[in-house]
Amino acid sequence: RDPGGIAIALIATGIDYTHPEIKDRLARDGEGEIIGLDLIAGDNRPYAATGLPGNEDGAVDTILARRILSTYRHARLVPIRVDPNNKVMLARALAFAASTPARIVAVPLWSDVKDTWEFFNQAAEQIPDHLLILPAGDADAVAQGRAQWPGALNLKAALIVATASETIERGTLARPGAPRIDALLLGRGESMFAGIVPKATDSSEAVALAAGLA
């Protein structure tokens, strides 16, 4: 059954949605089917097994899904699986998210190749009523002034996030031509509300945390 609550879409490389913290929090339609999409397999089951050699991305994205749901206990998840190097797939994922009940879309993916995000940018411009949570990108690359996409797309309806520890440690904000960062989230062990407020370790986890807080 659909758990109800605010829907949050997660565009990633697939998750283990049989995990105890996820399986009852998936958005479902009137027939009880998962509201989700696997653009790689071509079905509505964006599954990625965890604990298997060579499938580290699935394990990481399962952690991100759990972080979203633990940050906001009234959230339900709309999982979408993509190949992050396929620019058409990324755009189709965003278009699908716009057709679901989700109005918050978490995209914990980034690269230094602008062309990969060309169609994603066009799709995003068509849904200004959706909040896109995007990562600032690799902390070292950002500190060196190298653009990271999709954060560098400068979309109006987007929140660009990073962890405070990585950003401040590398002096990113003080550099000329520093990238746009809308929100800095505390790293582990840095919160004055330790044990109450969840914390982020990198840009991808910052995306998940920000999506839950949004």
Secondary structure, 3 states (H helix, E strand, C coil): CCCCCEEEEEEECCECCCCCCCCCCECECCCCCECCEECCCCECCCECCCCCCCCHHHHHHHHHHHHHHHHCCCEEEEEEECCCCCHHHHHHHHHHHHCCCCCEEECCCCECCHHHHHHHHHHHHCCCCCEEEEECCCHHHHHCCCCCECHHHCCCCEEEEEEHHHHHHCCHHHCCCCCCCCEEECCCCCCCCCCCCCCCCCHHHHHHHHHHHC
